[in-house]
Amino acid sequence: MSRFFAFCALALFSTLSWSQSLVVSTHPIYLIAEEITQGVEKPVLLLADQTGHDVTLTPAHRKAILDASLVIWLGKAHEAPLDKLLSDNPKAISVLESGIVQTLPQRNTRRVALNNTVDTHVWLDPNNAVRIGFFIAALRSQQLPEHKDLYWANAKRFAQEMLLTAQQYNTNSSAKTYWAYHDAYQYLERALNLKFAGALTDDPHVAPTMAQIKYLNDSRPNRNMCLLAEGHASKNQYQKLNPITFQAVDESMSGAGDFVVAWKKLAEQTHNCVLNARK
């Protein structure tokens, strides 16, 4: 946790910008920031209509960063196009580099963990979401100490709501296997008692190979499998895996207005998918 406090110290700028705005890069972290700053301020979402992977920067993006007193982003591993703007910016804090979240390595399509990698979908772990909430409260409390009590009260309320929601899925039943179109859901596995059995592709924009489809069919743990996939996944890319229970999911929480509600929706969709596949 020493790195946590080191990063908090960075938030104590000797001279704050004239603007006190809090800018957050991507939607899930923005939703958490909204919870923490409720009653004090309205955060600015930097990449409102874009994912961190595919970014087209405009003058408006650059101005938002310039005017901010604090920019919170996931980091280069998730938002490489923002690296030049934010890596050396003293007002920008990377969640992934802060040491406050527990990270897992990326896995290939056949479940093997890849050395020196990080799965950046950290917000899907309820404990990580809570840590991010307290991190934002700590940073913002040091910049705006007059609102410290409210920031911390909001963080505690968010933590309680998030953890109580996650506990609903904490069962002692055996782990439920699933497939993913691409491996983006491993931070849900502990909370939902899931076991990853493979993915179709490493990149959601690249079609699966016939060799990988054959591997999944040959190694399927159950006759019918739950397949978690983006809604735009083409049926002809996975129909050779039938029988499957297909579930369209959105780990980026795009369009959601509340983090806990969005997490619960994703958890419920995943939970129902794996249960229906076992019938």
C-alpha positions in Angstrom: 0.0 0.0 0.0 3.0 2.3 0.2 2.6 3.1 -3.5 -1.0 4.0 -2.8 0.1 6.8 -0.4 2.8 7.8 -2.8 0.3 8.4 -5.5 -2.0 10.2 -3.1 0.9 12.5 -2.3 1.2 13.4 -6.0 -2.3 14.8 -5.9 -1.1 17.6 -3.6 0.0 19.9 -6.3 1.7 23.1 -5.0 -0.4 25.1 -7.4 -3.7 23.7 -8.6 -5.1 24.6 -12.0 -7.8 27.3 -12.1 -10.1 24.5 -12.9 -10.9 22.0 -10.2 -12.4 19.4 -12.6 -11.9 15.7 -12.2 -11.5 14.0 -15.6 -11.9 10.2 -15.8 -10.8 8.3 -19.0 -13.2 5.4 -19.4 -16.8 4.7 -18.5 -16.6 2.1 -15.7 -14.1 4.2 -13.7 -16.2 7.3 -14.4 -19.2 5.5 -12.9 -17.2 4.8 -9.8 -16.0 8.4 -9.7 -19.6 9.6 -9.9 -20.5 7.6 -6.8 -17.6 9.0 -4.9 -18.1 12.7 -5.9 -21.9 12.7 -5.4 -23.0 15.9 -3.8 -19.7 17.6 -4.5 -19.0 17.7 -8.2 -19.7 16.1 -11.5 -16.7 14.3 -13.1 -15.9 14.7 -16.8 -15.8 11.5 -18.9 -13.0 11.9 -21.4 -13.7 9.0 -23.8 -17.5 9.2 -23.8 -18.1 7.3 -27.0 -14.8 5.4 -27.3 -13.1 2.5 -25.7 -9.6 2.9 -24.3 -8.2 0.6 -27.0 -9.4 2.7 -30.0 -9.1 6.4 -29.4 -9.4 9.4 -31.7 -8.2 12.4 -29.8 -9.7 15.8 -30.5 -8.9 19.3 -29.3 -11.8 18.9 -26.8 -10.0 15.9 -25.3 -6.8 17.8 -25.0 -8.5 20.9 -23.4 -10.3 18.7 -20.9 -7.0 17.2 -19.8 -5.3 20.7 -19.7 -8.1 22.2 -17.6 -8.3 19.3 -15.1 -6.9 19.3 -11.7 -6.9 15.5 -11.6 -7.0 13.0 -14.4 -7.7 9.3 -13.5 -7.0 6.7 -16.2 -6.5 3.0 -16.2 -3.0 3.3 -17.8 -1.0 2.5 -20.9 -1.8 -1.2 -20.9 -5.5 -0.4 -21.4 -5.4 3.1 -23.0 -2.2 3.1 -25.1 -3.3 6.1 -27.3 -3.4 8.3 -24.1 0.1 7.4 -23.1 1.9 10.4 -24.7 -0.6 12.8 -23.1 -0.8 11.3 -19.7 2.3 9.3 -18.7 4.4 12.3 -17.8 1.5 14.5 -16.8 1.8 15.2 -13.0 -2.0 15.6 -12.8 -2.7 12.2 -14.2 -2.8 9.1 -12.1 -2.9 5.5 -13.5 -5.1 3.0 -11.6 -3.1 0.1 -13.0 0.2 1.6 -11.9 -0.9 2.8 -8.5 -0.6 -0.5 -6.8 -4.1 -0.3 -5.3 -5.8 -3.0 -7.4 -5.1 -6.7 -7.7 -4.3 -7.7 -11.2 -4.3 -10.9 -13.1 -2.3 -11.9 -16.2 -3.9 -12.2 -19.6 -4.6 -15.7 -20.8 -4.5 -17.1 -24.3 -7.4 -18.8 -25.9 -6.4 -22.1 -24.3 -6.4 -20.8 -20.7 -2.6 -20.4 -20.4 -1.5 -17.4 -18.4 0.9 -15.1 -20.3 4.0 -13.9 -18.5 4.5 -10.1 -18.1 1.0 -9.2 -19.1 -2.0 -7.7 -17.3 -5.7 -8.2 -17.9 -6.9 -4.6 -17.7 -10.6 -5.3 -16.9 -9.9 -4.8 -13.2 -13.2 -3.0 -12.4 -15.1 -6.3 -12.8 -13.6 -7.5 -9.5 -15.9 -6.1 -6.7 -12.9 -5.7 -4.4 -11.0 -3.8 -7.0 -14.1 -1.5 -7.7 -14.2 -0.8 -4.0 -10.4 0.0 -3.9 -10.8 2.3 -6.8 -13.6 4.1 -5.0 -11.5 4.7 -1.9 -8.5 5.7 -4.0 -10.6 8.4 -5.7 -11.8 9.6 -2.3 -8.3 9.8 -1.0 -7.0 11.8 -4.0 -9.9 14.2 -4.2 -10.0 14.7 -0.4 -6.4 16.0 -0.5 -7.2 18.4 -3.3 -10.5 19.6 -1.9 -10.2 18.9 1.9 -13.4 20.9 2.7 -15.3 18.0 1.1 -13.3 15.2 2.7 -16.1 13.9 4.9 -18.5 13.6 2.0 -16.0 11.9 -0.3 -15.2 9.3 2.4 -18.9 8.8 3.3 -19.7 8.2 -0.4 -16.8 5.7 -0.7 -18.0 3.8 2.3 -21.6 3.7 1.0 -20.4 2.5 -2.4 -18.2 -0.2 -0.9 -21.1 -1.5 1.2 -23.5 -1.6 -1.7 -21.0 -3.2 -4.1 -19.9 -5.9 -1.7 -23.4 -6.7 -0.6 -24.4 -7.1 -4.2 -21.5 -9.4 -5.0 -22.3 -11.6 -2.0 -25.6 -12.6 -3.6 -23.6 -14.8 -6.0 -21.2 -16.3 -3.4 -22.3 -20.0 -3.3 -20.6 -23.2 -2.3 -21.6 -25.0 -5.5 -19.0 -26.4 -7.8 -17.4 -24.0 -10.3 -19.4 -23.4 -13.5 -17.5 -23.6 -16.7 -17.9 -21.1 -19.6 -16.4 -20.0 -22.9 -15.7 -16.4 -23.9 -15.6 -15.0 -27.4 -12.5 -13.3 -26.1 -11.1 -13.5 -22.5 -12.5 -10.4 -20.8 -14.3 -11.7 -17.8 -11.8 -13.4 -15.5 -12.3 -10.7 -12.8 -15.8 -12.0 -12.4 -14.8 -15.6 -11.9 -14.1 -15.5 -8.2 -17.3 -13.6 -7.4 -19.5 -15.8 -9.5 -17.6 -19.1 -9.0 -16.8 -19.5 -12.7 -14.2 -21.6 -14.5 -12.8 -20.4 -17.8 -12.7 -23.2 -20.4 -11.3 -21.2 -23.4 -11.9 -18.4 -25.8 -12.5 -18.3 -29.5 -10.0 -15.5 -30.2 -7.5 -13.3 -28.5 -8.9 -10.2 -30.3 -12.6 -9.5 -30.5 -12.0 -7.9 -33.9 -10.3 -11.0 -35.3 -12.4 -14.0 -36.3 -11.6 -17.3 -34.6 -9.6 -19.9 -36.5 -10.9 -23.4 -37.4 -8.1 -24.9 -35.3 -9.4 -23.0 -32.2 -13.0 -24.0 -32.8 -11.9 -27.6 -33.1 -9.9 -27.3 -29.9 -12.9 -26.0 -28.0 -15.2 -28.7 -29.4 -12.6 -31.4 -28.6 -12.1 -30.2 -25.0 -15.5 -29.0 -24.0 -16.3 -29.8 -20.3 -20.0 -30.0 -20.9 -22.2 -30.9 -23.8 -23.9 -27.5 -23.7 -21.6 -24.5 -23.0 -22.3 -20.9 -22.0 -20.6 -18.5 -24.4 -20.1 -14.9 -23.3 -19.6 -12.6 -26.2 -20.0 -9.0 -27.4 -23.4 -8.4 -29.0 -21.8 -7.8 -32.4 -20.3 -11.3 -32.5 -21.4 -12.9 -35.8 -23.4 -16.2 -35.4 -21.4 -17.8 -38.2 -18.3 -17.4 -36.1 -19.5 -19.6 -33.3 -22.3 -21.8 -34.7 -19.9 -24.7 -35.2 -19.7 -24.8 -31.4 -23.3 -25.7 -31.0 -24.9 -26.7 -28.6 -24.2 -23.4 -26.8 -26.1 -20.9 -24.7 -25.2 -17.6 -26.2 -25.1 -14.5 -23.9 -24.3 -11.0 -25.2 -22.5 -9.0 -22.5 -20.8 -5.7 -22.3 -17.9 -5.6 -19.8 -17.2 -1.9 -20.7 -20.6 -1.0 -19.2 -21.2 1.5 -22.0 -24.4 3.5 -21.6 -24.9 2.5 -18.0 -25.7 5.1 -15.4 -24.9 3.3 -12.2 -21.8 1.1 -11.6 -23.4 -1.4 -9.1 -26.5 -1.8 -11.3 -24.3 -2.4 -14.4 -22.1 -4.9 -12.5 -25.2 -6.7 -11.2 -26.7 -6.9 -14.8 -23.5 -8.4 -16.1 -23.3 -10.8 -13.2 -27.0 -11.8 -13.6 -26.5 -12.4 -17.4 -23.4 -14.5 -16.8 -25.0 -16.4 -13.9 -28.1 -17.3 -15.9 -26.1 -18.2 -18.9 -24.0 -20.8 -17.1 -27.0 -22.2 -15.3 -29.1 -22.5 -18.4 -26.2 -24.2 -20.2 -26.2 -27.0 -17.6 -29.9 -27.8 -18.0 
